[in-house]
Amino acid sequence: MFTNPSYWLFSVTPENWEIARKRQIWAVRTENIAQKIKKGDFIVLYVTRIRFFCSILQVVEDWTLAKQAIWTDEINEGKIKYPYQTRATMIMGGLVDTKELVAKLSFVENKQRWGVYFLGAPANLRRPIPESDYRLIHETMKLKPLPADVSTLIKAKPEAKKEEAKKPRKDTSRVPKHNEIRDMILEIGKIEGKIAEVEYPIDNLRLDVVWKTITSGNPKWAYEVQMAGNLYEALTKLKHAWDKWNSKPFLVTTDEYMTQAKSLLEGSFHEMREDARIVNWEEIVKLHQLLKEAHRIKTEIRL
């Protein structure tokens, strides 16, 4: 009997959901994620494209290293992308329309941008969801069981909403682009009372964002956003700002590049290792939302 479980939310493609459901397994990209999730924890699977909660898994074994590619995107790319794997028993299956529950889910603080809370791995900014939210999803799923032919449902779902698809609507669940994250950092700085600038020149280079305390002063904080591509170049610019102005260097990146960034800080850029910070982009999104909401409330009540 497992005690004190945590409750996690993961987004998954319909194809990978079927694999998880049929093979009773789950897998993640990094050891850091695997260390968060222990035996006895529960995993709620949110299926993208159809935007439904469709399964609840329980982790029943320790994590092991995957020996072969089994997930759809792994097979398509010919490599193992999720090397940490565990046995996860499906304890509940159903079809729960996420939009019907958003208003009641406490972990979704901004109901207008609910999709942000379903990004990342695990979702909810890599934090467990409250037990009360898990119970709500679990009880709702009991009332809406899976149909006999799941594959047909998944393929038919987009067709059933052709009329709705014609209407322009904002995609609330996509990963923000480089410039969107950059502009969030800019706005965070301004909310915090800093003098924030984008594309700040440093010799023949440009930093994505800098914060200053006085207009004529040197940047005290330097930011590079690297969602993909050349981490070495981004760290080179941050190192230059650290050398020249003693700026605090921040690299904003994805889970996929965290290990590589840390390795570079241990090696080629070891001089600034103690000062440099590697930040997951999801943390920037969350901080931006919280500060904007706090700023709005302060303005409304004239604080």
Backbone bond lengths (Angstrom), bond angles and torsions (degrees), N, CA, C in turn:
res aa  C-N    CA-C-N  psi(-1)  N-CA   C-N-CA  omega(-1)  CA-C   N-CA-C  phi
1 M - - - 1.478 - - 1.526 109.37 -
2 F 1.314 116.33 127.47 1.462 120.55 -178.93 1.531 109.72 -87.68
3 T 1.325 115.58 144.22 1.468 120.25 -179.95 1.523 110.81 -118.20
4 N 1.319 115.68 151.45 1.466 123.47 176.67 1.531 113.62 49.12
5 P 1.319 117.48 55.81 1.469 118.73 179.06 1.529 111.85 -71.37
6 S 1.319 114.57 155.89 1.462 121.19 169.72 1.523 107.82 -104.35
7 Y 1.336 115.30 162.85 1.465 121.19 -175.30 1.525 108.11 -123.54
8 W 1.322 115.94 121.38 1.463 121.80 -173.55 1.522 110.90 -117.39
9 L 1.324 114.84 152.94 1.463 121.30 177.86 1.520 108.91 -120.77
10 F 1.315 116.98 128.71 1.459 122.70 175.36 1.520 109.85 -126.95
11 S 1.323 115.44 139.62 1.461 120.92 171.08 1.526 108.22 -90.71
12 V 1.315 116.35 142.86 1.459 120.87 -175.74 1.523 109.36 -148.00
13 T 1.322 116.60 145.28 1.465 119.87 176.07 1.527 109.33 -70.01
14 P 1.328 117.98 156.79 1.466 119.72 177.49 1.524 112.82 -55.93
15 E 1.348 116.61 -38.78 1.464 119.89 -178.39 1.528 111.56 -65.80
16 N 1.344 116.19 -44.37 1.471 119.01 179.96 1.529 111.85 -72.85
17 W 1.328 116.62 -27.71 1.471 119.50 175.26 1.527 110.75 -62.09
18 E 1.344 115.90 -43.06 1.463 119.14 179.03 1.525 111.42 -62.58
19 I 1.333 116.15 -37.22 1.473 119.56 178.13 1.522 110.20 -65.66
20 A 1.341 116.87 -46.00 1.471 120.74 179.73 1.523 110.71 -61.00
21 R 1.323 115.90 -40.95 1.471 121.24 -176.76 1.530 111.16 -69.17
22 K 1.308 116.24 -43.95 1.464 119.99 -175.77 1.528 112.62 -76.14
23 R 1.359 116.00 -37.44 1.460 119.25 -175.42 1.525 113.01 -95.76
24 Q 1.353 115.96 -6.12 1.469 120.28 177.50 1.536 111.49 56.96
25 I 1.339 115.41 50.23 1.461 120.74 179.55 1.521 109.40 -138.17
26 W 1.309 114.41 164.95 1.467 120.71 170.16 1.521 108.03 -144.24
27 A 1.324 117.12 156.06 1.463 121.23 -178.40 1.523 110.18 -149.50
28 V 1.343 116.00 153.33 1.456 122.12 -179.31 1.520 109.91 -135.27
29 R 1.338 115.00 166.60 1.464 120.53 -174.73 1.525 114.06 -76.08
30 T 1.341 117.41 -41.38 1.458 119.77 -167.87 1.523 112.87 -125.43
31 E 1.317 114.83 156.94 1.466 120.65 177.38 1.520 110.91 -64.60
32 N 1.329 115.98 -33.62 1.463 120.43 179.47 1.529 111.25 -59.10
33 I 1.327 116.96 -41.84 1.468 120.91 178.21 1.527 109.82 -68.09
34 A 1.332 116.34 -44.40 1.464 120.18 -179.06 1.529 111.79 -59.67
35 Q 1.321 116.14 -35.40 1.470 119.90 -179.18 1.523 112.36 -68.51
36 K 1.330 116.84 -23.40 1.459 120.31 179.63 1.529 111.75 -74.15
37 I 1.320 116.60 -32.10 1.467 121.84 -169.30 1.523 109.00 -105.36
38 K 1.303 116.73 119.27 1.469 121.68 -173.61 1.530 111.23 -110.39
39 K 1.337 113.86 168.64 1.470 119.14 175.89 1.523 109.95 -57.84
40 G 1.319 116.15 135.13 1.456 121.32 -179.11 1.511 113.61 98.09
41 D 1.328 117.53 -17.30 1.461 120.39 178.06 1.527 110.49 -70.25
42 F 1.331 114.87 155.81 1.454 121.50 179.66 1.526 110.18 -108.24
43 I 1.323 116.31 142.76 1.467 122.97 179.15 1.522 109.11 -121.94
44 V 1.327 116.11 118.84 1.462 121.76 174.68 1.531 107.57 -92.08
45 L 1.319 117.04 127.76 1.460 121.30 -179.62 1.530 110.62 -101.72
46 Y 1.327 114.09 120.88 1.467 122.66 175.70 1.519 106.71 -101.83
47 V 1.317 116.83 118.77 1.457 121.25 -175.08 1.529 109.92 -91.09
48 T 1.318 115.03 119.27 1.462 120.70 -179.13 1.526 109.79 -68.90
49 R 1.335 115.16 169.43 1.464 124.75 -176.86 1.516 111.84 72.53
50 I 1.352 118.13 -51.53 1.459 118.05 176.71 1.533 111.33 -91.56
51 R 1.348 116.66 -17.19 1.470 122.77 175.64 1.533 112.98 58.12
52 F 1.325 114.10 50.28 1.455 121.05 177.74 1.534 109.56 -125.10
53 F 1.340 116.28 146.76 1.461 120.19 162.92 1.523 105.94 -77.00
54 C 1.346 117.21 125.64 1.462 118.43 -173.15 1.524 114.89 -123.42
55 S 1.323 118.48 -18.94 1.466 119.26 -179.00 1.517 110.83 -153.34
56 I 1.318 114.71 155.34 1.460 122.19 168.69 1.518 107.27 -124.84
57 L 1.318 116.07 125.92 1.455 122.60 178.76 1.526 109.60 -110.30
58 Q 1.322 116.15 155.04 1.465 120.47 170.30 1.523 108.59 -123.43
59 V 1.329 115.08 128.76 1.465 121.08 179.14 1.530 108.25 -72.34
60 V 1.335 117.12 124.63 1.473 120.22 -174.43 1.525 113.19 -121.02
61 E 1.334 117.53 -2.53 1.463 120.55 178.35 1.516 110.13 -138.73
62 D 1.345 115.90 165.35 1.460 120.54 174.19 1.523 109.62 -70.37
63 W 1.319 115.73 161.02 1.464 121.19 179.71 1.530 110.12 -73.44
64 T 1.314 116.05 143.06 1.465 122.19 175.52 1.531 108.30 -131.78
65 L 1.318 116.17 167.47 1.462 120.52 178.06 1.525 110.01 -85.55
66 A 1.312 115.85 130.75 1.469 120.91 179.17 1.529 109.86 -67.03
67 K 1.321 115.85 141.78 1.466 120.66 -178.39 1.523 112.75 -101.89
68 Q 1.344 116.52 -14.44 1.456 119.33 -179.64 1.522 109.83 -153.52
69 A 1.320 115.25 160.38 1.465 121.07 176.85 1.521 108.92 -74.74
70 I 1.346 116.19 127.99 1.472 118.88 179.74 1.522 112.51 -128.50
71 W 1.328 118.23 -20.58 1.461 121.23 -177.14 1.523 109.32 -84.54
72 T 1.319 116.71 153.79 1.464 121.39 -173.49 1.525 112.34 -56.01
73 D 1.334 117.31 -47.13 1.466 119.07 -178.91 1.524 111.51 -69.66
74 E 1.324 118.08 -29.19 1.469 120.35 175.50 1.526 110.27 -65.50
75 I 1.329 115.73 -46.64 1.463 120.18 -179.08 1.527 110.27 -64.06
76 N 1.333 116.92 -41.16 1.467 120.54 179.65 1.530 111.97 -63.14
77 E 1.349 116.07 -35.76 1.463 120.57 -177.43 1.526 113.14 -94.64
78 G 1.331 116.18 -7.67 1.448 120.21 176.96 1.513 114.95 69.48
79 K 1.344 117.38 32.48 1.465 119.95 179.56 1.525 109.53 -156.44
80 I 1.333 115.99 158.77 1.457 121.64 176.59 1.522 108.73 -81.65
81 K 1.313 116.62 118.36 1.464 121.81 179.37 1.518 112.20 -101.78
82 Y 1.328 116.39 -22.31 1.467 122.16 -177.59 1.527 108.30 -121.95
83 P 1.332 117.33 79.45 1.467 120.42 -170.71 1.526 115.16 -73.92
84 Y 1.337 117.65 -17.42 1.466 120.22 -178.19 1.530 108.71 -100.25
85 Q 1.323 115.40 118.12 1.462 121.50 -169.11 1.528 110.86 -128.15
86 T 1.329 116.16 147.06 1.463 120.33 177.85 1.522 110.32 -143.94
87 R 1.325 115.32 157.97 1.455 120.74 173.22 1.525 108.08 -79.04
88 A 1.328 116.81 128.88 1.467 121.24 -177.65 1.525 108.63 -137.44
89 T 1.309 115.80 112.57 1.457 121.56 -177.52 1.522 111.26 -79.93
90 M 1.329 116.74 133.67 1.461 119.84 176.74 1.526 109.00 -79.96
91 I 1.333 116.48 114.71 1.465 119.91 -178.77 1.521 112.62 -99.43
92 M 1.339 116.30 -11.17 1.469 119.06 -178.42 1.522 108.66 -158.52
93 G 1.306 116.55 137.63 1.457 121.63 174.07 1.514 109.46 -133.13
94 G 1.287 117.10 144.39 1.461 120.60 -179.81 1.507 111.26 -175.04
95 L 1.314 115.78 -175.50 1.466 121.58 179.28 1.522 108.47 -128.85
96 V 1.329 115.50 98.52 1.461 120.85 -177.97 1.522 108.47 -114.08
97 D 1.310 116.38 113.01 1.466 121.60 178.71 1.525 109.10 -65.49
98 T 1.316 116.10 116.02 1.471 121.21 -175.23 1.519 111.72 -57.25
99 K 1.320 116.82 -39.92 1.471 120.20 -176.93 1.525 112.59 -62.05
100 E 1.331 116.35 -24.73 1.463 119.78 178.80 1.528 112.37 -74.30
101 L 1.343 115.96 -22.06 1.468 119.64 -176.67 1.522 114.01 -105.70
102 V 1.326 117.36 -14.71 1.470 120.41 -173.63 1.524 112.63 -50.75
103 A 1.311 116.78 -43.34 1.473 120.05 -177.00 1.528 112.09 -63.34
104 K 1.333 117.23 -23.37 1.467 121.01 -176.76 1.529 113.05 -99.88
105 L 1.328 117.91 -11.26 1.463 121.09 -176.70 1.528 110.18 -82.31
106 S 1.312 116.98 118.36 1.471 120.07 -174.36 1.520 112.71 -71.96
107 F 1.341 118.33 -27.16 1.463 118.92 -179.27 1.522 112.10 -72.96
108 V 1.326 117.33 -17.53 1.471 121.41 175.39 1.521 107.45 -89.09
109 E 1.317 116.01 92.71 1.461 120.11 -174.43 1.522 112.54 -79.52
110 N 1.329 116.60 -35.96 1.461 121.05 177.74 1.530 107.85 -103.20
111 K 1.301 116.60 99.79 1.469 121.20 -174.15 1.527 112.51 -67.69
112 Q 1.335 117.56 -25.82 1.464 120.65 -179.51 1.535 111.10 -74.37
113 R 1.331 117.17 -30.02 1.464 120.79 179.63 1.523 109.99 -116.29
114 W 1.315 115.98 46.70 1.460 120.52 -174.57 1.514 113.13 -59.73
115 G 1.335 117.34 -29.13 1.460 120.35 -177.01 1.516 114.21 -59.98
116 V 1.341 116.52 -27.89 1.468 120.49 -179.87 1.523 111.32 -59.69
117 Y 1.335 116.49 -33.91 1.466 120.82 -176.85 1.527 112.54 -75.75
118 F 1.342 116.70 -5.51 1.453 120.79 179.31 1.527 111.66 -106.41
119 L 1.335 116.70 7.48 1.453 121.61 177.71 1.521 110.30 -89.65
120 G 1.326 115.23 160.07 1.454 119.65 174.87 1.515 112.98 87.19
121 A 1.326 114.79 173.19 1.460 120.39 -179.32 1.525 109.51 -141.38
122 P 1.339 117.72 108.82 1.457 125.40 -6.83 1.525 111.63 -69.42
123 A 1.334 115.51 164.94 1.455 120.52 179.11 1.531 109.83 -73.73
124 N 1.332 116.06 -172.01 1.472 121.71 -174.64 1.524 110.33 56.35
125 L 1.369 114.46 41.96 1.469 121.21 177.44 1.519 111.87 55.49
126 R 1.335 114.77 40.04 1.476 123.01 175.07 1.528 113.25 63.82
127 R 1.324 115.85 25.17 1.467 120.60 177.29 1.526 109.13 -113.13
128 P 1.341 117.74 151.76 1.466 119.17 173.73 1.525 110.22 -63.02
129 I 1.320 116.11 152.94 1.467 119.49 172.62 1.528 107.90 -87.61
130 P 1.330 118.43 154.71 1.468 119.98 178.64 1.522 112.12 -60.91
131 E 1.316 116.57 149.45 1.461 120.77 178.68 1.521 111.02 -59.53
132 S 1.339 117.36 -35.02 1.465 119.99 -179.92 1.526 111.56 -62.57
133 D 1.340 116.95 -37.80 1.464 120.26 177.07 1.522 110.51 -68.80
134 Y 1.333 115.89 -41.19 1.464 119.33 176.62 1.530 110.67 -58.57
135 R 1.336 116.75 -45.27 1.465 120.65 -179.12 1.532 111.08 -62.20
136 L 1.324 116.51 -39.16 1.464 120.68 178.98 1.528 110.39 -62.04
137 I 1.343 116.64 -46.61 1.466 120.43 179.05 1.521 110.21 -63.75
138 H 1.329 116.74 -43.91 1.459 122.61 -178.67 1.528 111.27 -59.83
139 E 1.331 116.77 -49.14 1.461 120.79 -177.42 1.521 111.60 -67.39
140 T 1.338 116.71 -36.76 1.468 119.99 178.31 1.516 110.44 -67.91
141 M 1.331 116.42 -38.56 1.459 121.29 179.81 1.532 111.68 -63.58
142 K 1.325 116.48 -32.84 1.473 120.58 177.16 1.522 111.53 -58.36
143 L 1.330 115.46 -35.61 1.463 121.06 -175.68 1.523 112.77 -83.32
144 K 1.361 116.57 -11.49 1.463 120.14 -175.40 1.529 109.46 -132.12
145 P 1.317 117.53 72.07 1.477 121.35 -175.71 1.525 112.38 -66.85
146 L 1.327 114.35 161.16 1.462 120.17 177.05 1.523 110.64 -66.79
147 P 1.336 117.85 144.02 1.468 120.16 174.26 1.526 110.18 -73.63
148 A 1.292 116.83 168.60 1.466 121.30 -178.13 1.528 111.34 -64.42
149 D 1.330 116.88 -40.45 1.470 120.56 -176.93 1.523 109.35 -106.65
150 V 1.298 116.60 86.53 1.466 122.07 -177.25 1.520 111.98 -69.18
151 S 1.319 117.69 -40.93 1.466 120.34 -176.59 1.524 111.38 -62.24
152 T 1.317 116.47 -38.93 1.462 120.07 178.08 1.523 111.07 -64.47
153 L 1.332 116.23 -40.47 1.460 120.41 179.29 1.522 111.32 -61.09
154 I 1.325 116.50 -46.17 1.462 121.14 -177.46 1.520 111.22 -62.97
155 K 1.325 116.57 -40.35 1.461 119.71 179.70 1.518 111.72 -73.36
156 A 1.332 116.95 -30.86 1.463 120.36 -175.59 1.520 112.60 -83.91
157 K 1.313 117.63 -22.61 1.464 120.81 -172.01 1.534 113.56 -57.20
158 P 1.349 119.75 -47.53 1.464 118.39 179.40 1.518 112.42 -61.13
159 E 1.367 117.10 -35.16 1.459 120.14 179.54 1.516 111.95 -65.76
160 A 1.318 117.21 -32.14 1.459 121.55 -176.71 1.515 112.08 -69.64
161 K 1.345 116.53 -13.23 1.456 119.74 -176.55 1.519 112.02 -118.79
162 K 1.333 116.56 33.31 1.460 118.98 -179.26 1.512 112.20 -60.86
163 E 1.325 116.86 -41.08 1.458 119.44 -179.08 1.523 110.79 -63.00
164 E 1.325 114.61 -42.59 1.459 118.49 -179.97 1.517 110.61 -67.08
165 A 1.347 116.68 -34.00 1.461 120.42 -178.28 1.519 111.97 -65.50
166 K 1.334 116.52 -24.47 1.461 119.73 179.35 1.519 112.09 -69.36
167 K 1.314 116.45 -23.85 1.459 119.99 -178.17 1.515 109.86 -80.69
168 P 1.331 118.75 130.75 1.466 119.27 177.49 1.516 110.24 -65.85
169 R 1.312 116.30 132.89 1.448 119.17 177.39 1.517 109.75 -147.67
170 K 1.287 114.56 153.86 1.446 121.33 -178.83 1.517 109.95 -76.89
171 D 1.338 117.16 131.63 1.458 121.61 175.92 1.517 108.97 -81.76
172 T 1.333 115.83 109.78 1.463 119.62 -173.40 1.524 112.67 -89.77
173 S 1.331 117.96 -3.59 1.452 118.39 -174.12 1.535 114.25 -114.97
174 R 1.313 118.92 5.01 1.453 120.07 -177.88 1.530 111.14 -79.23
175 V 1.316 115.31 160.32 1.456 120.99 175.53 1.527 108.54 -76.28
176 P 1.343 118.94 130.04 1.467 120.51 -179.60 1.527 111.47 -61.66
177 K 1.310 116.20 150.55 1.460 121.52 177.61 1.528 110.07 -80.33
178 H 1.322 114.98 167.91 1.468 122.11 -178.49 1.521 111.92 -51.01
179 N 1.326 116.74 -51.48 1.465 119.72 -175.63 1.532 112.68 -68.29
180 E 1.314 117.29 -27.20 1.462 119.96 176.57 1.525 110.66 -68.15
181 I 1.337 116.75 -43.87 1.462 120.00 176.28 1.524 110.07 -64.38
182 R 1.321 116.22 -43.21 1.469 120.40 177.66 1.521 111.36 -56.33
183 D 1.330 116.59 -45.69 1.466 120.15 -178.45 1.522 112.37 -69.59
184 M 1.336 117.06 -29.30 1.470 119.77 174.21 1.528 110.66 -64.85
185 I 1.336 116.15 -42.28 1.471 120.39 177.88 1.524 110.00 -63.09
186 L 1.332 116.44 -40.05 1.463 121.10 176.43 1.527 110.74 -58.92
187 E 1.329 116.55 -47.25 1.462 120.71 -177.68 1.524 111.98 -69.18
188 I 1.331 116.77 -36.67 1.465 120.17 176.09 1.522 110.04 -58.72
189 G 1.334 115.28 -45.14 1.462 119.60 178.85 1.517 112.13 -59.44
190 K 1.323 116.89 -43.96 1.465 120.39 -179.58 1.525 111.63 -65.67
191 I 1.337 116.70 -41.20 1.464 120.39 177.53 1.525 110.53 -61.41
192 E 1.328 116.18 -36.67 1.460 121.99 -179.00 1.529 112.79 -80.67
193 G 1.334 116.58 4.53 1.462 120.05 175.99 1.513 114.97 83.58
194 K 1.333 117.26 14.61 1.462 121.13 178.39 1.530 110.01 -90.47
195 I 1.299 115.98 160.87 1.464 121.69 170.78 1.524 105.88 -90.71
196 A 1.312 115.86 104.26 1.461 121.32 -172.03 1.521 110.69 -107.82
197 E 1.327 115.74 137.54 1.462 121.65 -179.39 1.520 109.90 -138.71
198 V 1.335 116.19 148.59 1.464 120.95 175.57 1.518 110.07 -107.05
199 E 1.327 115.03 160.07 1.474 122.71 178.80 1.530 110.67 49.59
200 Y 1.312 115.33 52.48 1.472 121.65 -174.88 1.536 109.72 -81.74
201 P 1.341 117.44 127.31 1.465 120.10 -176.23 1.531 112.69 -73.53
202 I 1.311 114.67 138.56 1.460 121.53 172.07 1.518 106.11 -140.23
203 D 1.332 115.97 99.69 1.461 123.20 -172.53 1.529 108.69 57.25
204 N 1.313 118.79 -121.58 1.477 119.82 -178.68 1.525 112.18 -97.56
205 L 1.334 116.69 16.19 1.464 121.95 -179.59 1.522 110.49 -117.11
206 R 1.327 115.96 174.48 1.464 120.67 174.92 1.524 109.24 -138.56
207 L 1.329 115.28 134.65 1.452 121.57 175.98 1.528 109.35 -91.15
208 D 1.322 117.66 143.89 1.468 120.25 -178.60 1.525 111.64 -59.22
209 V 1.335 116.79 -50.31 1.468 121.15 -178.99 1.528 108.88 -146.39
210 V 1.322 115.57 142.34 1.468 120.42 168.94 1.525 108.63 -131.53
211 W 1.325 114.95 153.44 1.461 121.76 171.51 1.526 108.47 -120.26
212 K 1.332 114.30 138.60 1.461 120.62 175.53 1.523 109.17 -123.43
213 T 1.326 115.56 165.32 1.463 120.09 173.58 1.517 111.20 -100.29
214 I 1.347 116.96 -25.64 1.471 121.58 174.23 1.525 108.24 -135.20
215 T 1.324 116.01 149.30 1.464 120.93 -174.07 1.517 112.72 -58.31
216 S 1.327 116.88 -42.67 1.463 120.58 -175.64 1.531 112.80 -84.74
217 G 1.324 116.98 -3.97 1.459 119.62 -176.31 1.521 113.51 -84.86
218 N 1.313 114.87 173.32 1.464 120.74 175.87 1.531 109.94 -81.60
219 P 1.326 117.25 154.89 1.475 119.89 177.98 1.533 111.83 -61.67
220 K 1.325 115.74 132.08 1.465 119.90 175.77 1.527 111.73 -93.00
221 W 1.339 115.89 -20.17 1.464 121.55 178.28 1.529 108.21 -132.51
222 A 1.323 116.75 133.38 1.468 121.52 179.49 1.527 108.88 -125.42
223 Y 1.334 115.73 134.73 1.467 121.35 -176.34 1.528 110.81 -124.99
224 E 1.321 115.02 136.68 1.452 122.00 169.18 1.529 108.02 -125.02
225 V 1.335 116.10 130.98 1.470 121.87 177.76 1.518 107.57 -102.65
226 Q 1.328 116.48 119.68 1.464 120.75 -178.77 1.519 108.90 -131.27
227 M 1.341 116.38 91.84 1.462 121.59 -179.07 1.528 111.47 -82.73
228 A 1.322 116.73 -18.64 1.459 122.68 177.71 1.527 107.30 -167.68
229 G 1.318 116.25 166.15 1.454 118.87 173.34 1.522 114.42 95.21
230 N 1.333 115.53 -139.08 1.461 122.60 -166.52 1.527 112.42 -89.87
231 L 1.324 116.85 95.97 1.466 120.70 176.95 1.513 111.26 -67.13
232 Y 1.319 116.83 -33.20 1.473 120.52 -177.76 1.527 110.83 -59.97
233 E 1.328 115.89 -42.42 1.466 120.05 179.88 1.524 111.10 -64.51
234 A 1.336 116.49 -42.94 1.467 120.18 179.38 1.521 111.11 -62.39
235 L 1.335 116.96 -44.34 1.466 120.50 179.98 1.525 111.55 -69.24
236 T 1.313 116.67 -30.22 1.467 120.15 176.08 1.525 110.53 -62.44
237 K 1.328 116.66 -43.60 1.474 120.04 178.76 1.531 110.91 -65.46
238 L 1.322 116.70 -41.55 1.463 119.94 178.71 1.526 111.06 -65.57
239 K 1.324 116.89 -38.18 1.467 121.03 178.00 1.523 110.10 -64.65
240 H 1.307 116.66 -38.98 1.465 120.93 179.25 1.532 110.22 -63.82
241 A 1.356 116.70 -42.24 1.472 120.49 177.92 1.535 110.56 -65.96
242 W 1.312 116.21 -36.50 1.476 121.30 178.46 1.523 110.83 -66.45
243 D 1.321 115.68 -43.15 1.475 120.67 178.56 1.523 111.62 -66.59
244 K 1.329 116.21 -44.57 1.463 120.95 -170.82 1.523 113.06 -80.12
245 W 1.350 116.79 -41.08 1.471 120.37 -172.89 1.536 113.27 -120.74
246 N 1.320 116.74 -2.08 1.461 121.07 -173.31 1.536 110.91 60.66
247 S 1.336 115.23 35.34 1.472 120.77 179.43 1.525 110.21 -72.60
248 K 1.320 115.44 147.35 1.462 120.99 174.28 1.525 108.03 -76.32
249 P 1.349 119.47 118.68 1.474 120.45 -174.78 1.539 112.98 -90.52
250 F 1.335 115.63 132.63 1.462 121.85 177.41 1.528 109.02 -125.87
251 L 1.323 116.08 123.96 1.458 121.48 173.28 1.526 107.96 -106.74
252 V 1.324 116.71 118.90 1.465 122.01 179.05 1.520 107.43 -102.16
253 T 1.338 116.46 121.26 1.458 119.99 -174.19 1.524 110.81 -147.84
254 T 1.323 116.75 -165.38 1.460 122.62 -177.07 1.525 110.15 -108.00
255 D 1.327 116.08 167.10 1.469 120.93 175.83 1.524 110.98 -54.38
256 E 1.326 115.08 -38.77 1.460 120.72 -175.13 1.528 112.28 -61.04
257 Y 1.351 116.40 -31.24 1.464 120.26 -175.54 1.528 113.51 -102.29
258 M 1.334 117.29 -0.36 1.460 120.80 -177.28 1.527 112.15 -58.25
259 T 1.321 116.44 -49.11 1.463 120.85 -176.72 1.522 111.27 -62.39
260 Q 1.337 116.38 -43.05 1.463 120.22 178.86 1.523 111.28 -63.85
261 A 1.339 116.19 -41.16 1.473 119.84 179.81 1.528 111.00 -63.66
262 K 1.334 116.14 -43.05 1.473 119.89 179.12 1.521 111.12 -64.35
263 S 1.326 116.13 -37.83 1.461 120.49 178.48 1.525 111.01 -63.43
264 L 1.323 116.96 -41.55 1.463 120.80 178.43 1.529 111.65 -65.23
265 L 1.337 115.94 -36.11 1.470 119.23 177.75 1.527 111.64 -70.43
266 E 1.307 116.80 -25.50 1.458 120.34 176.33 1.525 110.80 -80.33
267 G 1.335 116.59 -21.03 1.461 120.92 -176.07 1.509 113.76 -110.91
268 S 1.335 115.43 -97.32 1.469 120.82 -172.45 1.521 113.91 -59.45
269 F 1.334 117.62 -29.36 1.471 120.80 -175.33 1.535 111.33 -116.05
270 H 1.335 116.04 33.49 1.464 120.36 -174.64 1.530 113.34 -64.42
271 E 1.348 117.24 -23.73 1.474 119.00 -178.39 1.529 112.11 -60.77
272 M 1.334 117.38 -34.63 1.472 119.39 -177.54 1.532 111.81 -102.96
273 R 1.335 116.66 15.42 1.461 121.41 -175.87 1.526 113.12 -56.13
274 E 1.339 116.74 -41.53 1.462 120.43 -176.66 1.525 112.70 -71.07
275 D 1.326 116.81 -27.39 1.471 120.81 -177.12 1.522 113.27 -94.52
276 A 1.322 116.56 -28.17 1.470 120.26 -173.92 1.525 111.46 -73.13
277 R 1.323 115.27 147.54 1.459 122.09 177.48 1.529 108.75 -125.72
278 I 1.339 116.33 132.80 1.460 121.65 174.24 1.520 107.05 -106.35
279 V 1.322 116.68 121.69 1.467 121.91 -171.57 1.522 109.68 -121.90
280 N 1.325 115.99 131.79 1.457 120.04 174.44 1.534 109.15 -72.30
281 W 1.324 116.69 137.78 1.463 120.94 -176.61 1.528 112.24 -58.09
282 E 1.333 117.02 -28.42 1.469 119.93 -179.00 1.531 111.34 -63.35
283 E 1.342 115.73 -32.95 1.463 119.67 178.28 1.526 110.80 -66.79
284 I 1.324 116.32 -35.10 1.475 120.17 177.35 1.521 110.17 -65.49
285 V 1.333 116.62 -43.84 1.468 120.66 178.94 1.525 110.36 -59.84
286 K 1.324 115.95 -46.49 1.463 120.37 -178.60 1.527 111.32 -63.56
287 L 1.340 116.45 -46.66 1.466 119.99 179.79 1.525 110.89 -61.76
288 H 1.309 116.47 -40.31 1.460 121.21 179.33 1.531 110.86 -61.02
289 Q 1.325 116.25 -45.02 1.463 120.44 179.29 1.528 111.35 -62.74
290 L 1.318 116.17 -46.51 1.463 120.30 -177.38 1.524 111.66 -64.06
291 L 1.331 116.67 -43.99 1.466 119.78 -178.88 1.526 111.89 -68.53
292 K 1.327 116.76 -37.76 1.466 119.49 177.48 1.523 111.02 -63.62
293 E 1.335 115.82 -41.84 1.450 119.41 179.76 1.529 110.84 -66.84
294 A 1.334 116.31 -41.80 1.465 120.06 177.87 1.529 110.80 -63.22
295 H 1.331 115.72 -40.74 1.465 120.46 179.28 1.529 110.65 -64.18
296 R 1.342 115.98 -40.51 1.467 119.81 179.40 1.532 110.98 -62.76
297 I 1.342 115.92 -44.37 1.458 119.90 -179.48 1.520 110.91 -64.69
298 K 1.328 116.38 -43.64 1.475 120.15 179.19 1.532 110.43 -59.21
299 T 1.340 115.29 -41.50 1.466 119.64 179.65 1.520 111.13 -64.94
300 E 1.341 116.32 -43.00 1.471 120.58 -177.96 1.536 111.92 -63.57
301 I 1.337 115.72 -39.17 1.458 118.30 -177.13 1.535 111.80 -96.48
302 R 1.355 114.97 5.39 1.474 121.86 175.29 1.527 112.52 59.67
303 L 1.308 115.03 46.28 1.462 119.92 177.42 1.532 110.37 -79.74
